[in-house]
């Protein structure tokens, strides 16, 4: 493992200057401090204080995900992680991230500068700068719903998308639905790719040919439904499977706006089982992710990575929750015959 002297020798500067750079002293320039930090990261340096610390200091970096109250997706994940961390007396900082933050500083440098020995990343996409840098990081890091191959310092936790989507398609097929639409999450996400493949495979296993006119990518917000539901209806969908409950809530509103009924005309299935799912009218049939357990699993994996236990993936089981937004298909496909006029909003 590199020492302060090794860094000084590499840069051709005094050991005292390296020490100042690593400890945030104010009497060296910002450029010199950044150079010292970047070189320390490159050489695999870890301070004696960090190596000896009995109470671990870790961070949850969060981007593009709401987490401030129990109705939001990230809330229970963070609570599950914090509960597990508290039992081990780990210090946890929750830090919102954005692209500007990632452009300003490399991931490893940020972690070293702030004294973090590990991180849990929520809501990041595969094209984010820090996610790309994880291919070479030596910092123990856990990702939700994204995967970095080969690097033994990085692991992935999530819910089994194949199982979850298969449960939903099985349910809709058993109710007589054959024209099943799929409104996926955002592109550039591993979990979106997995759910797409799961949907295609599940349809094929039931002898159904997936219709590309009934498959779209959106975003994890209700508003995305208005861009895709009209074409689903025109193409004869009798059921719409959604990649999140938030998307499903928008789908229900959009179906009703077009003068149709849920579930009598169109069955709707969500994914996540957020608290709002049971409060929708009709109550939403969905696939449950146990978000508290996801957080606990992320801590368990990060603890292992910190102690050189190289865990690659940890998948939780999905659970199907049947409510009132699905029923046996008795009506004609929504796109057949005379189209009902959309209800003004």
N, C-alpha and C positions, 0 to 999 in steps of 0.2 A: 504494500500500500504506500502511496506517495506521501512524503513528508513536506513540511514547509520549506526545508532546505532544498529538496528536489525541485520544488516550484521556483524558488529563487534562482537556482542554477539554470533551469530551463529559460527563464526570462532575462537572466543576467542582471538581477537587481538584488538589493539587500534583503536578508531574511526579515528584518524589521518592517520593510515595505510590504512584503507578502502578508505578514501578520496583521498589519493595519488594513490591508485590503480585505482580508477574510473576516475581520471583526468590525468593519464599518466605520473605521476612524475617519475623522473629518479633515485631517491634514494631508490627504493625498487626493489627487484629482479623480473625478468620476470615471474618466477613461482608464486610468491606471487600475482603479478598483475593479472595473469590469473585466479588464485583461487578466487580473489575478484570479478572479472568480472563474472565468471561462477556462483558464489553464488548469486550475484546481479540479474542475469537473472533468476535463479531458484526461487528466492523469489519475483520476479515481481517488482523489483526496477526501478524507473524512476527518473532522476535528476530533481530538481526544475527548472533548466534552460530549460530542455527539455519540461517540463510540461507547463512552462510559455511562451515559445517561440511563438511569433505571426507569424513569418515566418517559415513555416515547412521545414525541411530538409529531403528529401527522396532520394532513389537511384533506378536506373534501373540496375539490375544485368543481364548480358547477356552472354549466352554460346551457342556454336554451331550454331550461326546465324550471317550472314553478315549484316552490318548496316551502312557502312561508306559512301555510295552514294545512289542516288535515285533508281538505278536499283536493289538494294539489298532489300531483304524482310523486314528486321528490320528497315530500314531508316524511312519510313513514320509512322510506329508505334511510334517510339521514338519522331518524330517531333510532332505527334498529342498529345502525352502525355505532351511534353514540352510546347506546345502552351496553353494547358489548365492550366498547372501549373503556367505559367507566369502571367496569368490573376489573379491568387490568390496569387502571389508573393511567391510561393514555390521555394525552392532551389533544383535543380535536379542534381544528379551526375550519369553519365553513367559509369558503372564499368564492364569491362570484367571479367568473372569468369572461373575457371577451377577446375578439381578434386583436384589438389594440394591445392588450396585455401580453398576448402571445408573440406579437411582433416585436415588442420592446425588449424581450429577454428570453433566452433559451430556457426550456423546462428544467433541465438539470441545474442550471445556474440559479434559477429562482428557488429551487428546493434547497440548495446548499446555503444560499444567502440568508434564507429565513429559518434555517435549522430544522427543516422537516426531514424525517427519515423515511417517509412513505406517503403515498397519495391514493385517493379514490376519486376517479373522474366520472362525473355524471353529465349526460347530455351532450357530450362532444361528438363530432362527426369525423369520419375517417380522413377528410381533407384538411382538418385543422392542423396548424403548424405544430402544436405540442404533441398531437397524436402521431404525426409523422416522425417526430423526434424520438418517440418511444421505441422505435426499432433498435436504437443503439443505447438507450438509457441503462444506467446501472442502479437507478433509484427504484426500490420496490413500489410497484404501481398496479392498481386494480382498475379495470374498466367495466362499466355497465354496458352490456349489449354491443360491445365492439371487441375485436380480437386482434392481437399483434402476434404473428407467428414467430417461432424460433427463440425469441428473447426470453430467457429463463427468469428475468426480473419482473415480467409483466404477466398478469393473469386476467381472466374474464369471468364475470358472473352474470347470470341472466335466468330467464324462465324458458323452458323448452318450447321454442316456437313451433317446431314440427308437431309436438303433441297438442299444443293449444289450438292451432289452426285445424288440425285433423279432428279434434273434438267438435269444433264449430261446424265444419263441413259435414261430418257424420250426422249431427243434429238436424241440420237443414235438409239433408238428403232424406232422412227418416220422415220428415214432414212433407215430403213430396216435391221439394224444390229442385229444379234442374238448371234453371237460369240464375246462377248465383254470381252476383257482382262482388268484387273485392276492392275496397278503397284503402290502399296501403298508406304507410307513413311516408316520411320524406326520403328522397334518394340520398346517396352517399352515406348510407347507414348499413352496417352489417345486418342488424336485426330486420330491416326492411327487405333486404335481399333474401334472408332466411325465410321470412314469412311469405314472400312471393313464391319461392321454391316449394314451401310447404303447401301452399294453396294449389299450385299446379299438380303436385304429387297426389294430394288428397282427392282432387277432382278426377284425376286419371284412375285412381284406385276404385272409384265408384263408376267407372265407365263413362265419365263425362268429359267432353272436350272443352277445355277452357277457352272462352271467347275473349280475345284481346280487347274487344270493344267494351268489355265489362270489367276491365282491370285498369286501375289508375293509381298514380302516386299523388299524395296530397301533403298536408302538414298536420301536426298534432293539435289542431285548433278546430272548433266547430265550423268556422267560416269557410273552410275549404270544401265543405259539402256542396255548396251552391254551384261550384264549378264543374262538378262531376255527376251529381244525381240526375240532372235532366237527361244526359246522354244514356245513363243506365236505364232510365225509364223508357226512353225511345227504343233502346235495344232489347226491351222485353224482360228485364230483370224482375224476378219475383221475390228475391231476397238480397240483402246487401250486408256483407261481412266487412267490418271496419277494424283498422289496426289499433284503435283506441276508443275508450268510452267518450272522450271529447269529440272525436270525429263522429261517432255514432249519434251523439246528441244533436249535432248539426244535420245529420242525415234525416233523423226523425222530423225535425223542423222543416226541412226542405221537402220531404215527402208530403207532409201535411199542407205545405204551401201550394203544392201542385194538386190539391183537392183529393188526395188519396189517404187511406187509413193504414195505420200501423197497429197490429200486424195483419189485418184482414186482406189488404191489398199487397203490402210489402212487409216482409219480415226483416228485422234488423238485429244484428249481433255486434257487440262491442268486444273490447279486449282491455283488461286491467282490473275491472271491478272497483273503480273509485267509488267513494260514498255517494256521488251524484247518480250512479247507475240505478240504485234502488229508488231514487227520488224522481226519476223521469216519468213522464206519462206518455205511453205505458212504461212500466219498470223494465229496465234493459236486461235482456239475456246477454251474458258476457262470459269471457274467459278470465278467471281470477289469477293475478300475479300476487303472491304474498309479499308485499313490499317491505314489511318489517323483517321478514326472513331474508330478503335480498340484501338488506343492509347488514344483518348479522353475518351472512355468508361472505360479504365483501370484507368485513373486519377479520373473519377467520382466515380468509385467503391472504390478506395483507400481513397478518401476524405470521403466517407461514413463510411468506416471501421475505419478510424482514429477518427471519431466522433460517434463511437459505433452504427452505422447503419449496421446491419449484413446482407449484401447482399451475396447470395450464388453464383449465376450464372448470366451472362449477355451475351446473344447471339445476334449477328447481323444477318440481313438477307443476304443471298447469292444472287448474280445476275448473270444470265447466259449471256455470251457474245459470240455470234456466229460470226465466221470469216471463213477463207478459208480452214482450216485443216480438215473439215468434209464434207462429201457429201453423196448422196444416194448410197447405195451399189448396184453396178451393176456387179462387177467382182466376180469371184469365190474366196472362202476363200484363203488366202495367202499360206496355207499349202497344198492345194489340187493341184493335177496335177504335172507338172514338175516344180521344184523349180528353180528360177532364181539364177544365181551365184552372190555371194557377190562382191561388187565393192571394189577393194583394196583401203586402206587409206594410 
